[in-house]
């Protein structure tokens, strides 16, 4: 079966290459100057960096075709920008027939044909900017489309696809080895490359002979601290569906509207924070193998014990946003936990509500462990944009983003995380707490935003070529 995979993939590529060669002979001049296709073989609504690319390109006068799955609604700015045209591709489901390897091969071949056909239908671009991963089969297909349409291929390396596959199959699995060979071979055929860390830039150069430019993830302008009035509106909206945001059982004056965290005086419109309010801890995830949420759940159990032992700590509301394959698994674990001082909920938020909620929280937790050790968690970038201190699990190049004991803390296991939660929340919500010190440090640091970083890094490449 493994041998058949090794034979089939090159055959599919060869067949598409033959089509590309024939079409190239009939093709006209190269793509229209200024038109860019931003492509991801994934859900556009859950691909913020590619949405930011599209918005930046449109702001600088480029016509943009944004191509990908439409499982989740993209940000409103994308939908309202005239220069951005969304082309959706269908998310193919695996046929539940035969061996899993055969199902996977069938899906890859079907995706290759679908992507090739769709990219030939769109207006001819000067550049195709492709997200990787996922890169199988999108890198090879996009390279062939660029040959046909005489466009330039730019790959934006967020991670390596084969390292993500290795989480499920193991590094030595033949499928993983084939995926690594494929990614390095076709990745090397690109015209230009961007990547998310200096560590990845060095690795691409050393192991793949690919010259890349580091374009760090930076927060978009809408990631910022949320004013109390907007916090209250958001809490009241979420309270309709999620109990942790609802006010307690105590009676409330008829002129007061109250959430778990805030209260609004209806007479004059003023909003204040509730006395002895719970601390608001937030994490976001795509619920995949590279994030072990049992670490957080165990740390919360330890935190509950601290409170039961008489340590003066606030109650906690823990919100974990996102959706993905392991969400049901962790929800089952959460349902079995019985806390007195902690409430947990796992909502999926609208794109416009997510930055507002980050900007309302007291502390962020990140459990992202890079499969390659070379990418950085975008959720932490967004949290820092909201001046939200972070506790993040350690991995190889995290130091490029999180500065331990300056803008947050780095932990290695649930025991360390529990100790950090206790230390940060001991004096909550006073201005003397270490948590408040981290927030002040983030407020004082003049963080570069996405638009500025993009103009300094990506725009010169487009102008020079």
PyMOL commands that set and color helices and strands:
alter all, ss='L'
color gray80, all
select helices_A, chain A and resi 2-26+44-46+48-59+76-80+100-121+138-149+161-169+174-187+198-208+228-239+243-245+294-308+327-335+351-358+378-385+398-400+414-425+434-444+450-457+459-464
alter helices_A, ss='H'
color red, helices_A
select strands_A, chain A and resi 32-43+63-69+84-88+125-132+152-157+192-195+213-214+256-258+262-265+271-273+279-284+316-321+342-345+363-366+390-393+408-411
alter strands_A, ss='S'
color yellow, strands_A
deselect
rebuild
show_as cartoon
